[in-house]
Amino acid sequence: MDQAENLRNVIKAQSIRNVENTKVITITSGKGGVGKSNMAVNLAIHFSQMGKKVIILDADFGLANVEVMFGTLPKYNLSDVIFNGRSIRDIISTGPMGIGFVSGGSGVVGLNNLNREQITFLVHNLSLLNDLCDILIIDTGAGVSDQVLEFVLASPEVILVSTPEPSSLTDSYSLMKAMCKSSKYIKDGTNVHLVANKVNSEAEGRAVYLKMQSVVKKFLGGDLDYLGFIPYDGNLEKAVRNQKVVSLEYPTSKASKSFEGIASKLLQKDEHTHYKWGVSHIFSALLRDRA
């Protein structure tokens, strides 16, 4: 029996025992510097304020934006679960407002070649997140790497962050193209939401969406949902320079209010839903085709 068959059996047995109650949101972008990690931490703050238990998985290998903004230095990362036998509970750091934080570290890259025992242990631990959080936010790397694409393809809810800059729009389209052209893409199983960041007005934000939606629909046969926009805000820029979270430092700022609105929209979409594509699905999909 090969690794892929092992994985299918493990996931099948695990899914029988667990209902996927955790909402998984993957945040990505076609290029760096557009505000992806800012989106992750600020949404986490507002979800927490709305009474949700939140954990962020930083899957942006090589960078540490989330831990810097949270002022948290993780002692362990995902590789400690995979290779050192630690429980997922052991590697969760705590940020502001009790938000959990998991550093992917080299563990994200180390998913390539796992034996049955490692798969079983990893899937069991990931399934525990259903009891530890209501919402899991995955902050991917930027660009159209294989790692980013696999997270996007495995996720039920994807937030694509783009700015009005032509290079950002082009790179966002490249990511959408890679996703839609992949044999793993399930059109009816993945909701892709666009957030326009660093815009001057609501009209400019919607224009970013309409440009993306037009080319995605025309050339890829895909679809995008417009989730909202984040305006230019001096308080946001100040918070970023000081390595702080704007929604905590300046809760009444325009940016903070926009993040709050986006968080509310996401919760209103499926408030009482059980999520068929949950935590275990994300990582089973990542592992299955690497066997």
N, C-alpha and C positions, 0 to 999 in steps of 0.2 A: 504493500500500500504506500503510495507516494505522499509527499507533504501536502499537496493540494487536497487529496482525499482525506487525509488526517484532519486538515483544517475544516473541511466541510462537515465532517462528523462531529468535531468539537463544537463548532458554531451551532449545528442543529441541536445537539444535546443541551447547550447553554440556553438557546432561545426558548426551549420548552420550559425551562425553569424560571425564566425571567421575562417580564413585560418591559419593553423599552419605553419608560416613562420620561426619560431625559430628552429634552429638545437639543439637537446639535446644530450649531450655526458655524459655518466655516467662512472666515473673512480673508479675502485675497485681493490681489491687484496685479495688473500687467507689468508694473515697474515699481521700483522702490521710491520712497519719499513722497507718496501721495496721501499718507495718513492712515494706513491700514492698522497699525498697532494702536494708534490713537482711537480708532473706531472700536477696537476690541475692548480696551480698558474702560472707555467711557460708557459703552453699552453695558458692560459688566456692572459699573457703578449704578446705573439707572435700573437695571434689572433687580439688583440687590435692594434698592430703595423701594421697589415695587413688591418686595416680599419674596423674591426668588433666591434660592441658593445657587450660586454661580461658581463654576471653575473654568479657568482659562488654560488651555494647552498651548504653549508656545512652541509651534512646530517650525519656526523660522530659524533653521539650523545656522549657527555661526554668529547670530546677533542676539542681543539681550534687551530689546526695547521694552518689553513688558515688565521685566524685573527692575529695570532702571526707573521706570515711571512709578512703580509700586514701592520702590525703595526696599525690595526684598531680594536677598541673596540665597537662592536655593542650595540646600545642602546635597540633595540628590536629584537625579533626573530619571527619565524613562528607562535608560539603560540599566539602572539599578534594579528595576523590576525584572527586566528581561534576563540579565546576566548574573545578578547578585541575589536574586530570590527575595527581594524586598516587596512588601505589600504596596499597592497603590496608595494606601493611606499614609504610608511612611514618607512618600515623596511629595506630598501636597504641602506647599508653603502657604502661608496665610498673608494676604494683602489687606488693604483698607476695607472696612465694613465686612470683614470676615470672608472676603472673596478668596477662593482657593486658586492656586497657581501651580501648574505642573510644567517644569522645564523638559522639553523633548530631548535636548542635548544630542549626544551621538546615538541615543536610542532610536530616533526617527530614521537615521541612516541604517541602523543595525537590524531593521526588520527584514533584511534580505534573506537570510538563511537561518531559520529557526527549526529546531527539532520538535517532535510532538509534545514533549514535556514542557518546553518553553512556550509553545503555542497555547497549550492548555492553561498554564499558569498566567500568561498574559491576558487571554480572553476572560478568564475567571476574574482577574483583578479589574479589568476594564468594565466588566459587568457590574462591579461594585459601585461604579460612578452613578448608576441608577438610584442608589440609596443615598449618595453623598451630594448630589446636586440636581436641580431642576433644569438647568441650562448649562451645556458645555460649549464654550466658545473656542474654536480652533483658529489660531493666528498663523497662517501659512507664510512661507517665504514669498518674495515677490518674483514676478517674471513667469516664464512658461517652461519651467524645469519639469522633469518627470515627477519629482516629489510633489510639487505644487499641484500638478495636473491630477495626480492620483488622489490627493485629498479632495479636490474639487469634484472629481467624478464619483467619489464614494459618498459625498455629503447630500443630505436631503434639502438643506437650506444653505445657499451660497450668497454672500454679500460681496459684490464686485465694487471696489472703490476706485473712482476715476476723477481726474480733474479736467478742466476745460482745455488744458494744453494739448496740442495736436499729438505730441509724442505719447502722452498718457492715453489718449483715445485710441491711437494706433496699437499700442501695446495691449490695451484692454481687449481690442478686437482680436488680436493674435491669440490671446488666452481663450476667448470664446470660440474661435475657430478650431483651436486644438481640442477643446472640449467637445464641440459638436461633431467633429470629424472622427472622434475616437470610437472604436467598436464597443467600448464599455459605457458609452453615454446612454442613459435612459431618459428620454425627453420628458416623460410624464412622472418621473421619479425625482427630478431635481428642479427646485425653484431657484432661479437666479435673480437676485435683486440688485439693482444698481443704486449706488449712493454717489451723488456728485459732491465732491469736496473742494474747498477753496474757491467758492464762487461768490460773485458780487451781489447776486439777487436770486430770488426764487425763479424768475424767468430764465436766468442763465443756467441754473441747475436743471430745469426741465429741458432746456436746449441740449445740454450734454446727453441727457437720457434719450431724447428724440433722435439725435445723431447716431447713437449706438444702436438703438432699437431698429432704426431704418436699415442699417447695413447688416445687422445680425439677421433680421427677418428676410431681407432680399437675397443675401448671398449664402446664408447658412440654414435658413428655414427654422431658425430658433426664435426664442422669445425672451424678453427681459421685463421684469416688474420694476417700476419706479418706486423706490422706498423713501426718497427724500434727498435733502441737500444739507451741507454744512457750510455756513457762510464764512468768509474771511472775518476774523475776529482778533483784535489786538490782544485780548485776554488769553485766547488759545495760543497765540504765538509766544506770549510771555510764559505761559505754563510749560510749553514744550522746551523753551530755553532753560527753564529752571528744573526740568525733569520732573514735572508734576502733572497731575491729572486735572484738566480744566473743570470738569464737573464737580470736583471737590474744592478746588481753589477759588473758582469763580462760578458758583452754582446758578447765579442769575444771568450769566452772560448769554449772548445770542447762540454761541456754539453749544453751550451746555443744554439750552432749551431745545435745540435741534436734535442733539443726541437723545434727549428724553422723548421727543416725538417719534423718532425712529424706533426706539425701544418699545414704546407703546403700540405702534403699528404691528411689530413682530409678535407681540403677545396677543393682540386682538385677533390675529389671523386664525389661531388654532388653540384657544385657551384651554379647552378640555379634551384635547386630542391625545391618544396614545400614539407614539411615534414608531411606525414600522421600521423606519431606517433610523436606528439609534446608535449608541456608542459602540456596541459589538459589531454592528454592520460596517461602520467606518473602518475599523482595523481589520476585520475579516476580508473586506474588499481590497485593502492595501496588501495584505499578505497573500491572498489567494492566487493572484497572477504572478507572484514572484517565486512560486514553488518550482 
